[in-house]
Amino acid sequence: MKQYRIATIPGDGIGGEVLTPTIAVLDRVARHHGFSLDYDEFDWSCERYAHTGAMMPEDGLDRIRHHDAILLGAVGWPGVPDHVSLWGLLIPIRRTFHQYVNLRPITVMEGVPGPVTRALPGEVDFVVVRENNEGEYSQDGGRFDQGTPDERAVQQSVFTRRGVERVVEYAFDLAEQRGGRLTSATKSNGIVHTMPFWDELVAERAAHHPDVVWEQEHIDALAAKVVLDPARFDVIVGSNLFGDILSDLAAAVAGGIGIAPSANLNPERAYPSMFEPVHGSAPDIAGKGVANPLGAMWSASMMLDHLGHPEAGGLMLETVRAVLAEGRVRTRDLGGTASTDEFTAEVLRRLP
């Protein structure tokens, strides 16, 4: 029997509350498909930071380097600045392990009420491919003349040919496998160096994919079109900042970021990839047993796809979708009354 070792990082707040049921569903699906998952749990979190001054130990990355994948719950807690939790845990994992593709599927599911009237089940189904290692999220820059009238903050964006080409190539490959359409997010009418560079490299890579119909859209107009006509999109590729903002906007169009999944991929598989729901740690509902585990389960199904078990990943996702479509068991964020455990029990009941 094929075995996989998974590093789990529950993190903070509802992180552990959504990972526990997700693992129960994972194990059921794995047994049905003839493989097994073994888990090593790591207590890296804001709580750990409060006690030790570090989100993870100095050798943390070495401890998970040889795992087959990483499954994350949520990170963040009041009293710990977001830049501390992000740069102390998530970004080191993403960058050290060359997880340069952040993959965010956007689907309107039956039974999930959405705020956009034109976002209909069966019509909206696209993917945001976000560059995940460089771009606007760099450490270059600084604060100068602090405390004076001339105080200033300088933040440098860093776009490299290698960094842009590899994520754009991934997006074009994905478009070839899907509907054959790609949209590139840009702002080259206002950002005069990095965005024209991005546009040039997208055009270069497009020449290698003649079967993909592609276009570029300025990010402000693109954001409006995602809301007004989300069904028109297939694959959207964007820089670190543009992809980050756009994917959350798109998730809200599809019903909310509480149900949205994500994958931080090292496509070459030289390092483990990390899978996490998009929602935060939700301190306001932590410990109440009402968190929606859908985002974590969807992320875990993407992990199974990545591990080479698309049938198992498909079974997991389709079972969750069937529960939502019936509408009888919904968590509170989707207008229902079900607890985390009740939603999970219904998913497990439907699995073979």
C-alpha positions in Angstrom: 0.0 0.0 0.0 1.3 3.4 -1.0 2.0 5.6 2.1 2.4 9.4 2.3 3.7 11.5 5.1 1.9 14.7 5.6 3.0 17.6 7.8 0.0 19.2 9.5 0.1 22.7 11.0 -3.2 23.5 12.7 -2.1 27.0 13.6 -4.4 29.3 15.4 -8.1 29.7 16.1 -10.3 27.5 14.0 -7.3 26.1 12.2 -7.3 22.9 14.2 -11.1 22.8 14.2 -11.2 22.4 10.4 -8.1 20.2 10.1 -9.4 17.5 12.4 -12.6 16.7 10.4 -10.6 17.1 7.1 -8.2 14.4 8.2 -11.1 12.1 9.1 -12.5 12.5 5.6 -9.0 12.2 4.0 -8.4 8.9 5.8 -11.8 7.5 4.7 -11.1 8.4 1.0 -7.5 7.1 1.2 -8.6 3.7 2.5 -11.2 3.4 -0.3 -8.6 4.1 -2.9 -5.9 1.9 -1.5 -3.3 4.2 0.0 -2.6 5.7 3.4 -1.7 9.0 5.0 0.5 9.4 8.0 0.5 12.7 9.8 3.1 14.7 11.8 1.6 17.6 13.7 3.6 20.8 14.4 2.4 23.4 16.9 3.7 26.4 14.9 1.4 29.3 15.6 0.9 32.7 17.2 0.5 31.0 20.5 4.0 29.5 20.1 5.2 33.0 19.2 3.8 34.4 22.4 5.7 31.8 24.4 8.9 31.6 22.5 9.2 34.7 20.3 9.2 32.6 17.1 6.4 31.2 15.0 8.5 28.0 14.4 11.8 26.7 15.6 15.1 27.5 13.8 15.2 24.1 12.2 11.5 24.0 11.4 11.9 24.0 7.6 14.3 21.1 7.8 11.7 19.1 9.9 9.2 19.2 7.1 11.4 19.3 4.0 11.0 15.7 3.2 7.3 15.3 3.8 5.1 14.6 0.8 2.9 17.6 1.5 1.9 20.2 4.1 -1.6 20.7 5.3 -2.2 24.0 7.1 -5.2 25.2 9.1 -5.1 28.9 9.7 -2.6 31.4 11.2 -3.1 34.7 13.0 -4.3 35.9 16.4 -5.0 39.2 18.0 -1.9 40.7 19.6 0.5 39.2 17.0 0.9 41.6 14.0 0.0 40.0 10.7 3.4 40.7 9.2 5.0 38.7 12.1 2.9 35.6 11.6 3.2 35.8 7.8 6.9 36.4 7.5 7.6 34.1 10.5 5.9 31.0 9.0 4.0 31.1 5.7 6.4 33.1 3.5 9.5 31.1 4.6 7.7 27.9 3.7 6.5 29.2 0.4 9.9 30.6 -0.6 12.3 28.0 0.8 10.3 25.3 -0.9 9.9 27.2 -4.2 6.1 27.1 -3.9 5.9 29.7 -6.7 2.4 28.9 -7.8 -0.5 29.8 -5.6 -3.5 28.1 -7.2 -7.0 29.3 -6.3 -10.0 27.5 -8.0 -13.2 29.6 -8.1 -16.5 27.7 -8.5 -20.0 28.6 -7.8 -21.5 25.5 -6.1 -25.1 24.4 -6.0 -26.5 25.3 -2.6 -24.1 28.1 -1.8 -25.9 31.4 -1.8 -23.8 34.1 -3.5 -24.0 37.9 -3.5 -23.7 38.2 -7.3 -26.8 37.5 -9.4 -24.8 36.5 -12.5 -22.6 34.1 -10.7 -24.5 30.9 -11.3 -23.7 27.2 -10.6 -22.5 25.4 -13.6 -21.4 28.7 -15.3 -18.7 30.1 -13.1 -15.6 27.8 -13.0 -12.2 29.4 -13.3 -8.8 29.4 -11.7 -6.6 32.2 -10.4 -2.9 31.5 -10.8 -0.9 33.8 -8.5 2.8 34.3 -8.5 3.8 33.3 -5.0 7.5 34.0 -4.4 8.4 37.5 -5.5 6.8 40.6 -7.1 5.4 43.2 -4.7 5.9 41.0 -1.6 9.6 41.6 -1.2 11.8 42.5 1.8 13.7 45.2 -0.2 13.2 48.7 1.1 13.0 50.3 4.5 11.8 53.1 6.7 13.9 56.3 6.7 14.0 59.5 8.9 11.6 58.0 11.3 9.9 60.4 13.6 10.7 63.4 11.4 8.5 65.4 9.0 10.5 63.8 6.2 9.8 60.2 7.3 9.2 57.9 4.4 8.7 54.2 3.6 10.1 52.6 0.5 8.9 49.2 -0.7 10.6 47.7 -3.7 8.9 45.2 -6.1 11.1 42.5 -7.5 10.2 40.8 -10.8 12.7 38.4 -12.3 12.5 36.9 -15.7 12.8 33.4 -14.2 10.1 34.1 -11.6 7.6 35.5 -14.1 8.3 33.0 -16.9 7.7 29.9 -14.7 4.4 31.0 -13.3 3.1 32.3 -16.6 4.2 29.0 -18.3 2.3 27.1 -15.6 -0.8 29.2 -16.3 -0.6 28.6 -20.1 -0.2 24.9 -19.5 -3.2 24.9 -17.3 -5.3 26.8 -19.8 -4.4 24.2 -22.4 -5.8 21.5 -20.1 -9.0 23.5 -19.4 -11.0 25.8 -21.7 -8.1 27.2 -23.7 -8.5 30.8 -22.4 -6.1 32.9 -20.4 -6.3 36.4 -18.9 -3.2 38.2 -17.7 -3.7 40.8 -14.9 -1.5 43.9 -15.5 -1.3 47.7 -14.7 1.2 48.7 -17.3 -0.6 52.0 -17.9 0.4 53.2 -14.5 3.3 51.0 -13.2 6.1 51.8 -15.7 8.8 49.2 -15.1 7.5 46.0 -13.6 4.2 45.7 -15.4 5.5 46.3 -19.0 8.2 43.7 -18.2 5.4 41.3 -17.0 3.4 42.0 -20.2 6.4 41.3 -22.5 7.1 38.0 -20.8 3.5 36.9 -21.0 3.5 37.7 -24.8 6.7 35.7 -25.2 5.3 32.6 -23.4 2.0 33.0 -25.4 3.9 32.4 -28.6 4.7 28.9 -27.3 1.0 28.2 -26.8 -0.8 29.0 -30.0 -3.9 27.1 -29.0 -4.6 29.3 -26.0 -6.6 32.5 -26.6 -5.3 35.1 -24.3 -5.8 38.7 -23.4 -4.4 41.2 -20.9 -6.6 43.3 -18.6 -5.7 46.2 -16.3 -6.3 45.0 -12.8 -8.9 47.7 -11.9 -11.0 46.9 -15.0 -10.5 43.2 -14.5 -11.7 43.3 -10.9 -14.9 44.9 -12.2 -15.4 42.3 -14.9 -14.9 39.4 -12.4 -17.9 40.8 -10.5 -20.0 41.8 -13.5 -19.4 38.8 -15.7 -17.5 36.0 -13.8 -18.5 33.3 -16.3 -16.3 34.7 -19.0 -13.0 33.6 -17.3 -11.1 30.4 -17.5 -7.5 31.0 -16.2 -6.4 34.3 -14.7 -2.7 34.8 -14.0 -1.4 37.7 -11.9 1.5 38.9 -9.9 1.8 38.3 -6.2 -0.2 41.3 -5.1 -2.7 41.3 -8.0 -3.3 37.6 -7.7 -3.8 37.8 -3.9 -6.4 40.6 -4.1 -8.2 39.2 -7.2 -8.5 35.6 -5.8 -10.2 36.9 -2.6 -12.5 39.0 -4.7 -13.4 36.1 -6.9 -13.9 33.8 -3.9 -16.4 36.3 -2.5 -18.2 36.4 -5.8 -18.5 32.6 -5.5 -20.0 32.7 -2.0 -17.3 33.8 0.4 -13.7 33.3 1.3 -14.8 30.9 4.1 -15.3 28.1 1.6 -12.3 28.9 -0.7 -9.3 26.5 -1.0 -5.7 27.2 -2.1 -2.6 25.3 -3.0 1.0 26.6 -2.8 2.7 24.4 -5.4 6.2 23.5 -6.2 5.3 22.1 -9.6 8.7 20.3 -10.0 8.0 18.4 -6.8 11.5 18.9 -5.5 10.0 20.2 -2.3 6.6 19.6 -0.5 3.7 21.7 -1.6 1.4 23.3 1.0 -2.4 23.3 1.0 -4.6 25.6 3.1 -8.1 27.1 3.2 -8.2 30.8 2.5 -10.1 31.8 5.6 -8.3 33.2 8.6 -8.2 31.9 12.2 -11.6 33.5 13.0 -11.1 34.3 16.7 -14.7 35.4 17.0 -16.0 31.8 16.5 -13.0 29.8 17.6 -13.9 27.1 20.1 -17.6 27.2 19.4 -17.7 24.2 17.0 -19.4 26.1 14.2 -16.5 26.6 11.8 -17.1 25.5 8.2 -14.5 22.9 7.2 -15.4 23.1 3.5 -12.3 25.2 2.5 -10.0 22.8 4.3 -11.6 19.8 2.7 -11.4 21.3 -0.7 -7.8 22.2 -0.2 -7.1 18.6 0.9 -8.8 17.3 -2.2 -6.3 19.4 -4.2 -3.5 17.8 -2.1 -4.7 14.4 -3.2 -4.7 15.5 -6.9 -1.1 16.8 -6.4 -0.1 13.5 -4.8 -1.3 11.6 -7.9 -4.7 10.5 -6.8 -7.2 12.6 -8.8 -9.9 10.0 -8.4 -9.7 10.2 -4.6 -9.5 14.0 -4.7 -12.5 14.1 -7.0 -14.5 11.8 -4.7 -13.8 14.0 -1.7 -14.8 17.2 -3.5 -17.9 15.8 -5.2 -19.1 14.4 -1.9 -18.8 17.8 -0.3 -20.6 19.4 -3.2 -23.4 16.9 -3.0 -24.0 17.8 0.7 -24.1 21.5 -0.2 -26.4 20.9 -3.2 -29.0 19.0 -1.1 -29.0 22.0 1.3 -30.2 20.1 4.3 -26.9 20.3 6.2 -25.2 23.7 6.1 -23.0 25.5 8.5 -24.0 28.9 9.9 -21.9 31.0 7.5 -23.9 29.5 4.6 -27.3 30.2 6.2 -27.7 26.9 8.0 -27.5 25.6 11.6 -25.1 22.7 11.3 -22.1 22.5 13.5 -18.7 21.5 12.2 -19.2 18.0 13.5 -22.6 17.7 11.9 -21.4 18.8 8.5 -18.4 16.4 8.7 -20.7 13.5 9.8 -22.9 14.1 6.7 -19.8 14.0 4.4 -18.6 10.8 6.0 -22.0 9.2 5.8 -22.0 9.7 2.0 -18.5 8.4 1.4 -18.0 4.7 0.6 
